[in-house]
């Protein structure tokens, strides 16, 4: 994304903050995997949304109408010795020239410089509770300014959480954001189709995971948006299964939930298919119920409908389907009221999607479900999970777990399925898996 996109975001934030305010946003911390090995660093999403700055040890400060610059970045200085070991740094000059900061200071000098930026400001926009140590530093800066009261300098006396403003901004995607998410979905589509064609009995789950990650990186997505789920047979009934360590068996179903991250934006896609390329009758019957539920839910994604409409549509179809298959017994209305379906479908039908795979944004406003509006992106992912040994469940259904998930953009005229390039009908899947070079 170009620098103008991030500048527009900062300007919009400052307009909502108003004068006499200051915003403080630290990036994420580096986390240790084991001993002296670090996990790959990813910036805090709120921080990155406003700055595009990718390095650790950084804090953004936004001060509307500050004469010497409204956007200040505290970051690491250039250090040739450390850069020899760990890679190039942007430094103070790069913070301004590359990432658009009006001014930049060494991160080590923050305690000396930042309190001066709080002087005679009425409000601090900062989200407490994520980092207790940094919370204390912010409070110490405020107290330092309060100690100057006898000199006529006033300290901020109001704290406002940044999440309310920023997360509402992030809920509505710009053209550039939608373009990045569309690209992430297309990359994921290639990976999912490749996994379908590579799948065969005897492979290990992690071997298909490797195929997926390889296709992500091959197409320019350096990272997965989340740990991939590759679960065959009984593992398909574990919603967040990530061990990916078992052998794929002939006759089993396979559930893959995997998405690429591109330019900081996530895709989140699930497909379910038979290990041997041919659905059994029982697998097909369950699959068709979930697919019908997903299609019904997607049809409810349009402006004017509320957040829960797709979920209610999915529940209706799933309950009717389970009743038709004899898995549930009773009246549809009663079964829905009693949540009888929840034994086999225990999660929501979707979530917001964006920079985070479970993205930010309120689902209710004033106690009511939020209305869907153009620019919002959500997943639609109904499922059914029928583990072996479930009380009252016929053996033919055992270990069939099905989830079908797509990324859906709300448009002015309805919706656009960003992940539509991945087959999901029974015929499409079986045809693709049969046509292996």
Secondary structure, 3 states (H helix, E strand, C coil): CCHHHHHHHHHHHHHHHCCCEEEEEECCCCCEEECCEECCCCCCHHHHHHHCCCCCCCEEEECCCCCCCCEEEEECCCCHHHHHHHCCCCHHHHHHHCCCCCEEEEHHHHHHHHHHHHCCCCEEECCCCCCHHHHHHHHHHHHHHHCCHHHCCCCCCEEECHHHHHHHHHHCCCHHHHHHHHHHHHHHHHHHHHHHHHCCCCCEHHHHHHHHHHHHHHCCCCEECCCCEEEEHHHHHCCCCCCCCCECCCCCEEEEEECEEECCEECCEEEEEECCCCCCHHHHHHHHHHHHHHHHHHHCCCCCCECCHHHHHHHHHHHHHHHHCCCCCCCHHHHHHCCHHHHCCCCCCCCECCCCCCCCCCCEECCEECECCCCCEEEECCEEEECCCCCCCCHHHCCEEEECEEEEEEECCEEEECCCCCCCCHHHHHHHHHCCC
